[in-house]
Amino acid sequence: MIPVPGFEGRRVAVFGLGRSGITAARALQAGGAIPILWDDGVSGRMQAEAEGFQVQDLTAADWSGFAALVLSPGAPLTHPKPHWTVQRARQAGVPVIGDVELFARALAARPKDQRPRVVAITGTNGKSTTTALIGWVLKSAGLTVHIGGNIGIGVLALPEPTPDAVYVIEVSSYQLDLTTTFAPDVAILTNISPDHLDRHGGMEGYVAAKRRIFQNPPEGGIAVIGMDDLGIFLDVAYPASDGWTILPVSTNDVVLESLEPAWQVGGPIFVGRGGSLSWLNGPGEALIEIADLTPARSLPGRHNAQNAAFAYAAARALGVSHAAAVKGLLTFPGLAHRMETVGRVGAVRFVNDSKATNADAARQALAAYPSVFWIAGGVPKAGGIDDLADLFPRVTRAYLIGQAADAFAATLGDSPHVISRTLDAAVAAAAADAAAAGGEQIVLLSPACASFDQFADFEARGEAFRAAVLALGAVPETAS
């Protein structure tokens, strides 16, 4: 745990007692604060009371006595309307912050020569894979690495800082909205596409939240930015470029050629054709052929080559050698629920991409294979799968589940599909059709939807897929 100083003897309201909230309360208490906890759910309050925390109904509290409100990222800060705790805090002039901001303040309170380094990753898609990949590469190179945030362990539950440590932190737009002093040494933006628009009041608010990762450039700060969508790059990176050394990452040499020289400080990374990576001094001028990623079975597809480029850039920025960085890339075991091979039945391979909760994420998986038996559906996002129409020829047949099934069927039109409704039925039908087709085949769960109609979260959906596949007699497979 990371104790949070700066609130010694002062009352701090903590709302939302899930993973981040209860951890924040522990960290505040360890730093000398007096956390006052509340949650709309009885179970959260009971857990807090069992740990000896003060639990108080914040609707009846005197907010003038609070030094801050630590808000759960699950509670709305601005849209569709501010959470009632946010309204009460603002009326009393109380700052509203989150666990990542507490983490930033805990590190900033340490003497400069005693601070660990921080790599922060955000983006609509690819951030979890990139976070896990960076952590793996750095650990493989012998660094002391702690991985958490929006992935895995809450950031304040990570081990207490030591000067030699590197924190690799995935940060969501919700978490970034609650930061004011967060200043990572390496800030990575993978990409931006429409997502969570209801929570940010539209695309402008969502982009503004993501841009906050660049709000406090530290001395020597490096920003690694995906820029295949040049408009997004200009909207996000250009306004935030002051004070950062920017390393653009692209799969498109046309985009690279459009860069102005001022943005090429440090040399951009180019994700080359055929899965190889090249570090460029400028468009077309390779300094280093980084790696042929073909042996890395857990990094299929161009988007994973891009993720590898992010990881290589971060590793090199932290002093890892070229050879050690490449070795880490090629030995990465993969991330659960993200293009994860869970087993085979004969020549049929089953791939769990449950983490693909929107169309852009599903695009990455569909584009990685020449043909698939595709399982999709759940709670649809805005636009559904309309933007995937160019990939429908790769879909041998689609198996549609959940709330989106009928709408997705209409979008698929004449493309072969069936409405399976449930995941178990979809797996069984897809497995039978793939086996009948003969030869090497892929059954891909890449839902392009949220999971909440039938599952608690995307992890539960992925595990249900795994269980259904193993129930068919599949042989589990791991990357080597």
Secondary structure, DSSP 8 states (H G I E B T S, - for coil): -----S-TT-EEEEE--SHHHHHHHHHHHHTT-EEEEE-SSHHHHHHHHHTT-EE--GGGS-GGGEEEEEE-TTS-SSSSS--HHHHHHHHTT--EE-HHHHHHHHHHTS-GGG--EEEEEE-SSSHHHHHHHHHHHHHHTT-EEEEEESSSS-GGGS----TTEEEEEE--HHHHHT-SS---SEEEE----S-SHHHHTSHHHHHHHHHGGGSS--TT-EEEEE-SSHHHHHHHTGGG-TT-EEEEEES-HHHHHT--GGGGTT--EEE-GGGEEEEEEETTEEEEEEEE-TT-TT--SHHHHHHHHHHHHHHHHTT--HHHHHHHHHH---BTTBSEEEEEETTEEEEE-TT--SHHHHHHHHTTSSSEEEEEESEE-TTTTGGGGGGGGGEEEEEEESTTHHHHHHHHTTS-EEEEESHHHHHHHHHHHHHHH-SSEEEEE--SEESTTTSSSHHHHHHHHHHHHHHTT-B-----
